[in-house]
């Protein structure tokens, strides 16, 4: 059989390019399927969901929060950093929404996307939420066909401290609710959020196609994008820890929100979702050395 034989070619394994990897990660979430199945199946499936909640350690016999059995309500495990649940009774979306801050979960692709949108058009994030009188919140992710219903019980550690996304220096609020809904949609748990691409975080929250580029733009181009009210995220690479900034090395495999640039000096301004209140200013050379790719949304206003 020659190498050019069509049957032989058909059996060749597909090369795992970075583009195919990105597409593979945009799969429909297992938790979304589970919610659809429970809605179609009725009481028997809901009983199975309640049993799963007890297995996750959410039953009340040991003093933990009781699982909520309302139909269609998302059921998750609090892991990997959380050990229990605690009701977030702080403000959901106050008049002055604080920046989103990443917690003890490697989901920078989600939190940096929230941060980039918050710095550009924060009202778009608030429009995703509808609080119910029963304490639940309906989250309408534009890229997801049906709303996701979550409650405001958030994962905590053994000392009762919230461990994942929150409003900067405050309670989880809208950040925790959105993070919980994304966790439900992507893979049915917080742990599976620890690897992802900012492009999909932006698309999931905006419902718009997002442009990704391995060719980093100039500060002049970034400034023009920001004037057009585009949300921008930039990702570091595995060797970024060798690149020093004015304070410390860049974190490897991490996503930042790009919030501006100086077209005259060439400096790029970024916010780290773990410390969103600080602006990191990098010269053009450091930006090129430390970052791998950039993701840019359409104009948001």
N, C-alpha and C positions, 0 to 999 in steps of 0.2 A: 504493500500500500504506500503510495507516495505521500509526501508531506502536504501536498496540495489537495488531497482527496477531501471532498466536502464533509463526509462522515467523520473523518479524522479531525477536521477542524472543529466540528460541532462538539466533540468530546473534550476539547481543550478547556482547562479551568480558566475562569475569568480572572484577569489581573485585578488585584485589589488596589485600585488607584485611590487617591485621596478624595476624588469627586464621588466615587461609588461608596466610599466609606461614609461620607457626609449624607448621601441619600439613604443609606441603610439605617442611619441613626434617626431618620424622620419617620419611623414606623408608628403605627397606631398603638396607643398605650394599652397594656394588658388590663390596667384598672378600668379604663374606659369600657373595654369589652365586658368586664365583670359587672360593672354597673348596668350595662344594657341587659345582660343576662338576668340580673336580679329583678330589674323592672319588668321583664317579660315573664319570669318564672313565678313571681309572687312570694307567698309566705315561706315556702320550703327553702328557696334560695336565701331569703333574708335570715332564716334560722342558721343556715350555714355561715353567713357573714357574722352573725353574733357569736357563733362558736369560735370563729377565727379570732375575733376580738378578745375573747376570754383567753385563748391560747397565747395571744400577744401580751397578756398580763394586764388587761384593762378591766377585769371584773372587780366587783366591789368587796369581795370577801376579805381581801388583805388591805383594805383602805384605799385602793386605787380608784380612779374615776370609772364610773360605770360606762360600758359601751352604749352608744346610742343606736337604737334599733329602727330609727325612722327610715322608710323606704328611700333608696337611692342615695343615702348619705355615705360619703367616702369613708372607708375603713382602712387604716394604715397602721404599720408598726412604727413606734417612735425611734427605732434605731437608725443609724449606727451609733450616734453620740448620745441619744436620749434613752432614758430608762423608764420613763413614766410620762403622764400627761397632766397638764395644768390648764385650767380655763384662763384665757386671756380676756380680762374684763376691762382693759384699757381702751382708749379710743381706736376706732377702726380707720376712719379717714377724717382727721381733724381739719380745721380750716387751714392750718399751715402744715401740710404733710412733710415730715422730715425725710431725709434721704434714706434709701434702703441700705442696710448694712449686713454683710455676710457674717454668718455665725460659724459654728464648728462643723461645717459640711462643705465638701469641695465642689460646690455648685456655683462657682464664679461665673460660668456661662449664663446662668439664670439671673443672678444678682447684679452682675455687670450690665446685663441687658436692661433690667429694671432701672438701674442707675442712669444709663445712657438716655432712656426715655424720660425719666424724671427730670433730667437736666435740660430736656428739650421741649417736652409737652406733657407735663405731669397729669393733666386732666384726662389723658387717654388711659392711664392706669386706674384712676378713680371710676371711669365709666365702665370698667370691667366688673365691678362689684355691685351686688344688690343685697343689702342686709335684710333678713327676715325677722319677723316679730318673735320667732321661736329661738333666736340666737344663732341660726345658721346663716351662711352667706352663699349666695349663688354667684359663681364665677363664670363669666362668659368669655372664654379665650377665643379670639377671632378665628384661630386656625383649627378649632375643635368644633365639630358639628352640633354638639349638644352642651348645655350648661353643666357645670360640675358643682355639686352641692357639698360644701364642707362646713364643719362646725369650727368653733374658735378654741378648741382644746389643742394646745401646742406642746411639742415634746420638751421635756425638762430633764436635767441630770439628777443625781441622787440628792443634791441639796435644794432641788426645786427651782433651779434657775433655767430660764429659756435658753436653748442651745443652738437654735438655727436662725434664720433670717429675722430681722427686726427693723423697726424704725430706729434711726441712729440714736443710740443712747436711751432708748425708750422701750416700750412694749412691742411685741411682734406686729400687732395691728394689720394693716393692709398688706404689708410685706410677707408676714407669716401666712396669711390666708392665700395669697397668690402662689407662694412657694409650695404650700400644701396641695393646691389644685394642680400645679404643674407636676408635682411628684406623683399624684394620682394618675394623671394623663400619660406620662412618659413610661412608667414601668410599675406602678402600683406600690412604690415605696421610696423613702428618702434616699436610701443607699444608692439607688441607680441614678441619682442625679449627679453623682460625683465625677462623671465624665461626659463632656458635651461640647458643643461648638456655639459660639456667640451668635452666629448666623441664625441657628434654629431657635435660640432664646428670643431674639428680636422678632423673628417671623411668628413664633407662637403667641407673643404678646401683642403684636401689631396686626397680624393677618395680612401682611404685605410681603412681596418678594424683596429680599435683602441681597445686596451685591457684596460678594467676598472677593478679596484680591490678595495675592501673595506679593504683589508689588506695592511697597509702602508709598503713600502719597507725600508730597511736599507740604510744608506748613502752610503755604499759600493756598493749596488745594483744600486742606482741612479747614482753614478759615472760611473759605468760600462755602463749603458744605455746611458749616455751622451757621453761617448767615442765612442759609436756605432752610434752617431748622431740621436738619437731619440728625438722627441718633447714630452715634458711631461707637464701635467697640474695637479694641485692638488686643491681640493675643500674643503672649510671649512664647518662647520655644524651650525645649529641654535644657539648653545651655545658657539660658538667660541669667542664671545665678552667678555667672562669671562677669556680668556687666554691672558695674557700679553706678549708682546715682549719687546725688549729693548727701544722702543719708545712709543708704544700705544697698545691697545688691538687689536686682530685680528678681521677683519670685518666678521660678520657672513654671511653664505650663499654666499660666494664669491669664485672666481676662480683665482688662481695665476699660473704663468708660473714657472716651476721648471727649473733652469738654471745650477745647479751644486750641488755638495756635497763633503765634505771632509771625505774620508773613515777612516782617523785616529782619528779625533775628533768627528765624527758623526754628524757634522753640515750640515744642508740642506740650499741651497741658492735659493731664490725665487725672482721673480719680480712681483709687483702688477701692473696690467694694468692701474690703475689710476695714478700711479707714476712710470712709467717704468724705469726711469733713476736710481732709487735707488735699491740696492740689500738688501733684508731682509735675515738675517742669523739667523736660529733657531737651537737650540740644539735638540737632538733626542727626548727628553721627551716633549718639547713644540710642536714639529712637530706632535707627536703622539696624544697629547691632543687636538690640535687645528684643525686638518684636518680629514676629513671623508673618502675621496677616492682619488685615483690617476688614471690618464688616460695616456697611453703610446702608442705612434705610432710605426710602424715599422721603421727600419733605413731609413733615408732620403738621405743618400749619400753613 
